[in-house]
Every structure is written in structure tokens, then in C-alpha cells.
Amino acid sequence: MSVVTPVLVLPGIGNSGTQHWQTLWELRHPDWQRVNLGEWNSPACDNWVRALDAAVRACSSPPVLVAHSLGCLLVAHWAQRSALVPKGAFLVAVPDPQSTNFPATACGFAPVPMVPFAFQSFVVASANDSLGSLGYAEHCAMVWGSTFVDIGQAGHINADSGHGEWNEGYDLLQRFMGVLSA
């Protein structure tokens, strides 16, 4: 009998709506779990880190983390503070807390930890993300030890930028999960 790797979904600020790729992927995989980080519209990093730690601890085996936007920064903070290690992290649209468009209601996410992760990770970025430059995402990927993929002009890689089902991203995730299973 094969063991199914748990998948934890980590939305960004505001949670992911019904047409967001995270939500649509969860519909494909009812066994995936969206972590209830609470405080979706005024997130506090410390609270989100505690929620993620509890969710990872509750998994039957190390999970794959699938994060979007502020969820990516959550993973970086959690990785620095927790003794737990996930199987891997798929990080999409890493925002820059110094960006003028970064949500003012997000508390405690800066500075972003710039230390290598103790697990494999994959960063997907867009050349025209209003919340973080391509260069910033690439720098984070380099420091974290992540595989980096630039998907071109894709906005914030969410439903608003036309990435509802986002099959290209799903294919990237499947490729990454294949590497983790090898």
C-alpha cells in the first residue's frame, strides 16, 4: 500500500476565493487541507506561524506545502522557527514586504528570513507581479535553495490575473512532487 503525501494549502491575505487556483486544485484533491490561518484580512505572522506549525504537526507524515503570496512568506518564517520539516514547499508569487503594494494590514512578515530551507522548495514567479519584482522572487529562491521558474507576464498569479484553474502551475506542482518522491 502506498502512502499518500499530505498536502497543506496556504493562501495569502484575504484567503483564496472560489475561482483561485488553490481552491480549484483542492476540488481535484479532496484530501488536500487548506490551513485555517485565521485573520485572513489582517494577518499577524506569529499567529500564522503557530497555525501552520499545528497543521504540520497534525499530519500523518511530512506534508507538501502549497503556498501563494503571503503564504510564501509564512513558510519562510515558519521554516526558521520550527523544528518540523515538510517534505517540500511549492511557493507561488512571493511578495516583497518593501513593495508599495504590500498590504499594510499584514503584520510582522518583514524582514523575510533569508536563510536556506532544510527542505526542497520550488518558487514560481511572474515578471509583472505588482506585489513583488521578479528579481526579489529570484533572490529569495536563490537564498532559500529553491528551484526557480519565471512564467513570464502573469500578474500576481491568481484569479484576478486570469489564473483560475492554472493548469501550467498544476503541471509544475506535479513535476515538483515527482522530484520529491524520487
Beta strands, then each sheet from edge to edge (+ up, - down):
strand 1: 7-10
strand 2: 33-34
strand 3: 64-68
strand 4: 88-92
strand 5: 120-125
strand 6: 147-150
sheet 1: 2+ 1+ 3+ 4+ 5+ 6+
end
